[in-house]
Amino acid sequence: MSDAETTPLMRQYREIKRGYPEAILLFRVGDFYEMFDDDAREASGLLSIALTSRDKASAEPIPLCGVPHHAAQGYIAKLLKAGRTVALCEQVEDPKLAKGLVRREVVRLYTPGTLVDTEFLSPGESNFLAAVSRSSNQMGKKTEPILGLAALDVSTGDFWVTEFQGHGPTDEGQLIDELGRVEPKEVLYPEPDTALRASLTTLNEARLCAQPPSAFSQQDATVLLQSHFGVHSLDGFGCRGLTAGLGAAGAVWRYFRETQPTASLAHIRRLQRRWTGEMMHLDGATIRNLELVRSLGGGDGQPGQQGATVLSILDRTSTAMGSRLLRDWLVRPLLDRRAIQARLDAVGELRGRLSQRVALRTILRTVQDLARMSSRITLGLAGPRELLALKQSLSALPELRAQLEPLEAALLVAARDAWDDCRDIHDLIEQAVHPDAPMSLRDGNLIREGYHAGIDELRKGRTEGRGWIASLESKERARTGIDSLKVRYNQVFGYYIEITKANLPKVPTDYIRKQTLVNAERFMTPELKELEETVTGAEAKLQALEEELFVRLRERIAKEVPRLQAMAQSLSLLDVLAGLAETAALYRYVQPTIDETDTISIHEGRHPVIEQLRGDLTFVPNDTLLDGDRNRLVILTGPNMAGKSTYLRQVALIVLLAQIGSFVPATQARIGLVDRIFTRVGASDNLAAGQSTFMVEMIESAHILNCATKRSLILLDEIGRGTSTYDGLSIAWAIAEYIHERRSLGARTLFATHYHEMTQLESLREGIRNYRVAVQERDGDVVFLRKIVPGGADRSYGIHVAKLAGLPVSVITRAQEVLMKLEQPDAAIEASPASHEKAPSRDALPQPHPLIDEVRQIDLFSLTPLDALNRLAELQKRATDPR
């Protein structure tokens, strides 16, 4: 149907819709937000609401669905969760005063990365809008690519930028790793950079939004940001030399301005540069494998549940601000020993001072999310109840400062010295806002009595007017002799006198009829009309004045937002430190010793998550010793289900917890600083990218070999199991040698494997040690002791694991028979009684190849990973050559 054939309303809708082609347009019509055409078809399915049509009598009815305006927020949240953006179109003039069609405009564009509404945000997660950009740097004759990343969380005012350069293909990997740690809700990228988009598709749940290349202009970004911050140079923010990073920052800024044109960004006071060398680099595989913030089974888990994560076990913060900060610490461990020690000292003091810790945590529970509240105040979105919540939060600050007085740890002393009670802000709200103020400004009763003389006078007039109206009822009853006469009010007719049909003969002649009902009639008198105008006029003036005063108050507090933001940071830090101290006391964690040696020594270490999931069962602790000398690489063997993977993760988590400044689950721990933790644990594939389990395993292994340093910690679990036995053993052997040798890598490594042949490396290479998971055989069954002991395992106990898994008894029995035959030299395997197929002879089964000894003797310490794999491919070709 053409626009000429539609109603004026539909022409207005389609004109507005053309400006927001990718968004679902919620179009205000009376008390509903309506959606039409394709938007209606899609939204009705996403929201599970009825799809109907407009102009049903026409040849082409227009698809229609709608939601009540008072319930819109819940429906908008569902659309956002489904990955859609939403344009909110309001009536911007009073329909009663409109001449013709009511004027409508889009007043808000909801996108996942620009949300500030509390109901749309997860309290414990940041809500970043990110942008990525490319540029290059000419270094003599060589051009080095540069990737820039900027992120803005409008709900808290956090705004930062970073760059990756000089590493070729690994730049993109580092960028994706950083985005994986940040978990932005929306990512902007320059079109038509298809390669960058392909990399970004690996991000979970982030909306990707292409922008024109001009949006990433470094020059335009510099002008925009200098204007906002009121500076002549961005060098003071550490941005000297940035190129792609500034382009990304400008793209983020411009996008927010375009989608939220009326919103203020005054609460964003600085642009922080993040230096990639300040924090331990954790890639996506490591964060996933260690289950830091997401369970491998999905979700973020809760303590005591199977899907628990390190964050859910560790998080004993009392505020949403603290929970977000703890999450950031977990995925960005420190590399500076002094900074780590400062955190440990603070946690240690709070752990030792029970009364202060309990008091601090109790008081912090009364503190609301100051960071997000401050942003909503600046954006003009905070309502009366939010200001009351701010007042309540600020009232806790003097008591918190008093609890800090006796503490001596440097971080706690610094927080106390910079403390701001914000008493003036508290008192201002106390004086101005009514203690029982409603949620909305339109509901009145916003301003406390005595704050403003005009408010008090209007309230007095309203009250007296209502009293006059009440007295009028008594007066008219006496005048008319009608005892049932009532003076009533509704929003349609205002005030009126209601008289039953039986008393109509007594109605005076000066009564003016307004409405006839079945059993009564309603009247107006000149005196009642005059009183009504007095009361309603006072109410309208009162509402307008209260709203005006509240907005002025909010704007006044907005000027103090930098102080509130500073206190939000102090409270977050205090909350995390107190929470870590509580966890340490509750779970018997100890303070680790942090140094810059290459030694990792852990006595009776425990897995922080699994020990909490075992209920009444006692977790078996284990020791660990890794260094750069005689204990560089541990070959760990043992049965499936015996606890090898748990042990590997346990060591990594103890190191990681130590470097975020937390106490650790052990009786003693000495941690030589680790620059990166690499994990290759578990089997997975990537069918969408056409990658098998083995290909994913090899890609991740190559990433480790190319990116690890001598100061890294590497965890490898079952390398080579995704291919044939000899291929897998050869690759695992070569990788172990390459990692072990100082001239190629020499990183501290735990290598779990079922290739028992690899235990021979201990006698061939100094610095390699064999350990195994102890088991005990009892009456033909196996008991997993979960204890790591020196030496190598010679059996995998796979049949026993199969029995525990519930395989049929007949299968277990037959497997035992075949195993016994295989273990006897020159024994043939006979067919099972139930089988009529010819059984393979022992000669037909895989046998050790003569070249295996040559594989074991390969010295790969001077070879690159690619040369090593080529050497192994050559040996494989010889092994399969029939000649």
Summary of the structure (lengths in Angstrom):
residues: 883
radius of gyration: 35.6
end to end distance: 77.5
largest distance: 126.5
contacts: 2822
relative contact order: 0.06
helix: 45%
strand: 19%
